[in-house]
Amino acid sequence: MDTTTISAFDIAKLRKWIQEALKLPKDAVIGGWLPENPLPAFITMDVLNTNEIGQATREFDGKRERIRQSMQSTVSVSCFGRNSLAQSYKLKAIFQSSAFLSFLNSNHWGVIRFSDVRNLTATVGADYEERGQFDVIFSHHHIVDTPLDPIERVEQRTNNKSQDIGA
């Protein structure tokens, strides 16, 4: 079966945009599941959950079925290292900039809401590590094309009669 994803939420593309917008070094914006980062300050971005909004719609062109789901994805944004709270506030502001809105529009995504920035500074060993964290809820579509063979023959039964319709 030749199923193709046409559109989906791409967290890697979001990480890359943030890295470029903040002019951060390579690997400064990563997934939180990656091994320990050697950089003194970095940002992690992970999808926490994704919920479908309403029922999916389906379109059929005679050969392929296109399934379109409206989705909401919650992304956790965590900043680690010196000035990470300030970085969290800056990043939250950038998420409301015209440049970011253009990026969202080009990907057919939207921002529904932000959480407050949380101070998660913690003691690590004999020192402390400054941490800031907030969540962003994005809206997006998940679109999949899948082959669907047309119905060529149907047997219709009513009371005592049976009739074949089609080839």
N, C-alpha and C positions, 0 to 999 in steps of 0.2 A: 504494500500500500504506500503510495507516494503522498504523504501528508507533509505540508509545508507551513511553517510559521511565517506569517506575513508581517505581523506587528506584535511586539511584546515590550515590557518594561525592561530596560537594559541598565542595570546598576553599574556595570563597567564603564559605560559611556558617561554616566552621571559622575562617577569618580574622576574620570579623565577631564571633564569640563571643570570641575572644582579645582583640580590640580593646576590647570592652565589659568583659570581666573585668579587664583591666589598666587600664581607664579611660584609654586612649590617644587622642590626637587622630585625627581622620579621616585616612585614608591613611597611618597609621603601621604598619599590617599589610598588606603587599602581596605580589604575586607577584614573584619575583626577576627575571623577564623584562621588567618595566616599566622605563621610562627612569629615569635617576638621580633619587633622591628628595631634595628640598630640605630635609627635616627633619634635624636634627642626630643623631637616634637613631630607628631604625625596625627593623621585623622583616619578614623575607621568609619565605613558606611556599609550597613547591612540591611537587607530587607527582613523585617521582623515577621510580617504576615501580609497576606494578600486575600482580599475578600471580593467575591463577585457581587455586583450590584444588580439586582433584578435577574431576569431570565435572558439567556443568550438568544441572539437572533440568528436565523439561518437564511441564506440565499442560495439558490440552485440555478446554474446556467445551462443545464442539460448534461454536463460532464463532471463538474466539480461543485462541491458544496462549500460555501464560506461560512464559518461560524465566528460570530463576533460577540465577545464578552466585554461588558463594562466592568472595570476593576478599580479597587482602591488598594494601594500598597503603602504600608507604614515602613519608613526607612529611619533607622536609628543612626544618628550622626554623633560620633564621640571624638573629642579633641584631647590629645594627651601632650604633656610637657609644659614648659614655661609659657606663661600667658595664654593657656588654653581656654580659660573663660572668655578673655577678650577675643580670641580667635572664634569661639562659638558665637558670640554676638555679631562679629563681623560676617561670619558665614551666613547667619540667619538673615542679615541685612542684604547680602549679595543674592540670596534666594528670592528677594523681592525687587531686584534690579531689572531694568529693561533688557539688559543683555541676557539675563537668566530666563526672563519671560519669552524672549525670542528663541532661546534654546528649547524651552518647553514646547512652544508652538511648533517648532520644526520637527519635534518628535511626537506630536499629538498627545502631550501630557499636560497636566495642570496640577497646581498645588491647592489642596482643599483647606488644610490648616497646619499650624505649627504648635508644638508644645512649648512650654516655658523652658528656658535654659536651666539645667540642673547642675549644681556644683557637686561633683563627685570626687573632689580632692581626697586622696587617701595616703596614709602612712605606708611606705614601702621600705622595709629594712630599717635603717637608722635615719632615713630621710623621708620626705613626702613627695608625692607626685601630683601636680595640679591636673585636674580633669574637668572638662565641661561636656555636657551631653544634652541633646534635644532630639525630638522626633519630627518628621515631616510626613504628612499623608498626601500622596500623589494619586491623581486619577489618571487612568489610561485605558486603552483598549487592548485586548489580547485577541488577535485575529489569526485563524487557522484555515487553510484550504485543504480539503481532503477529497479524493475521488469518490464519486457516487454514481453507480450504474443506474440508468433510467429503468423504470418498470416497463417491460415490453409486453408482458402477458399477465392478465388477471382473470381469475375464475370467479364468476358471480353466481351466487346461489340464492334463490328466492323460493320459498315453499318447496315445491316438487321439481322445480326447474334448475338446470345448471347450464351456464353459458360461458364460453371462453371469449374474452375480449382482448384483441391485440394479435400479435404475430402468432 
